[in-house]
Amino acid sequence: MQFLKGSKLYSIFTGTCPVCHKGEMYVERNPYKLSKALKMHERCSHCNTKFKIEPSFFYGAMYVSYAVGVAIAVAAFIIAYFFIGLDRNYTFLAIIVTLVLMLPLILRVSRNIWINFFMKYDKNKAEA
């Protein structure tokens, strides 16, 4: 992932600070530890950027979550129906199972995308 460093994609996929790409945003790296899946640090440990810009900031990530969920559901449908050849009922079941299993990842990626709409990479803060 180092080749993406300096782009928004690096922060989105790694869950690092959108400003310096060094500090971790989440308390726990593993999103499948459900009790800590969305617990975030208040500030970046490297550049001191505040992650929660305002109260209820991450409510906007729900809209992003919907879009990411739809994209994953469409991908699951295409794979199950066209490539594997399941019938409609099993394809529907495959979509539901896929979305349930990927829910923690969808939630985190949605938050990462949302915060990257409002912050950008700063090379000076990354080097400091």
FIFI-338574 format. One record per residue (C-alpha): residue number from 1; residue in one letter; y, x, z. Coordinates in steps of 0.05 Angstrom, whole numbers, plus 5000, padded with zeros to 4 digits. Last residue first. Example, Ala and Ser with C-alpha at 12.3 -4.5 7.8 and 13.67 -1.06 7.14 Angstrom:
! residues 2
2|s|4979|5273|5143
1|a|4910|5246|5156
! end
This chain:
! residues 128
128|a|5334|5143|5221
127|e|5296|5146|5155
126|a|5279|5072|5153
125|k|5348|5052|5176
124|n|5380|5091|5118
123|k|5330|5062|5068
122|d|5350|4991|5084
121|y|5300|4939|5059
120|k|5326|4869|5055
119|m|5332|4810|5102
118|f|5340|4735|5089
117|f|5286|4718|5039
116|n|5241|4771|5072
115|i|5239|4729|5135
114|w|5209|4671|5097
113|i|5157|4713|5060
112|n|5133|4744|5125
111|r|5130|4676|5159
110|s|5089|4648|5101
109|v|5043|4709|5102
108|r|5031|4697|5176
107|l|5015|4623|5170
106|i|4972|4632|5109
105|l|4932|4688|5142
104|p|4919|4644|5204
103|l|4899|4585|5159
102|m|4851|4625|5114
101|l|4787|4597|5144
100|v|4813|4525|5146
99|l|4840|4530|5075
98|t|4775|4559|5047
97|v|4733|4507|5083
96|i|4775|4450|5055
95|i|4774|4477|4984
94|a|4698|4489|4987
93|l|4688|4417|5012
92|f|4729|4390|4953
91|t|4687|4433|4906
90|y|4624|4407|4939
89|n|4646|4335|4925
88|r|4669|4350|4855
87|d|4606|4385|4830
86|l|4598|4460|4837
85|g|4599|4503|4774
84|i|4610|4572|4806
83|f|4663|4593|4757
82|f|4695|4527|4737
81|y|4690|4483|4799
80|a|4686|4532|4857
79|i|4731|4587|4829
78|i|4783|4539|4799
77|f|4784|4496|4862
76|a|4791|4556|4908
75|a|4849|4582|4867
74|v|4882|4514|4869
73|a|4873|4510|4944
72|i|4902|4581|4952
71|a|4964|4562|4912
70|v|4971|4496|4950
69|g|4967|4533|5017
68|v|5019|4584|4994
67|a|5066|4528|4974
66|y|5056|4490|5039
65|s|5065|4553|5080
64|v|5131|4567|5044
63|y|5156|4499|5066
62|m|5131|4512|5137
61|a|5167|4579|5136
60|g|5232|4542|5143
59|y|5213|4525|5214
58|f|5215|4601|5226
57|f|5288|4602|5246
56|s|5280|4550|5302
55|p|5333|4586|5343
54|e|5370|4639|5303
53|i|5354|4707|5271
52|k|5285|4712|5302
51|f|5267|4781|5278
50|k|5323|4821|5311
49|t|5327|4890|5279
48|n|5320|4946|5330
47|c|5307|4999|5276
46|h|5240|5027|5300
45|s|5212|4980|5353
44|c|5235|4919|5313
43|r|5260|4864|5357
42|e|5234|4802|5393
41|h|5162|4820|5378
40|m|5123|4764|5348
39|k|5068|4718|5373
38|l|5042|4679|5314
37|a|4967|4696|5317
36|k|4966|4711|5392
35|s|4920|4656|5417
34|l|4886|4654|5349
33|k|4860|4725|5349
32|y|4846|4715|5274
31|p|4914|4743|5255
30|n|4892|4814|5275
29|r|4954|4857|5282
28|e|4972|4830|5350
27|v|5044|4832|5376
26|y|5070|4816|5307
25|m|5131|4844|5271
24|e|5107|4916|5270
23|g|5159|4971|5261
22|k|5159|5016|5200
21|h|5181|4977|5138
20|c|5254|4991|5157
19|v|5289|4925|5142
18|p|5231|4876|5129
17|c|5196|4899|5193
16|t|5121|4904|5181
15|g|5072|4848|5168
14|t|5032|4890|5118
13|f|5030|4842|5058
12|i|5100|4813|5064
11|s|5133|4879|5085
10|y|5103|4916|5026
9|l|5118|4859|4978
8|k|5192|4862|4996
7|s|5197|4930|4964
6|g|5213|4998|4996
5|k|5140|5016|5005
4|l|5099|4986|4949
3|f|5065|5052|4931
2|q|5046|5060|5004
1|m|5000|5000|5000
! end
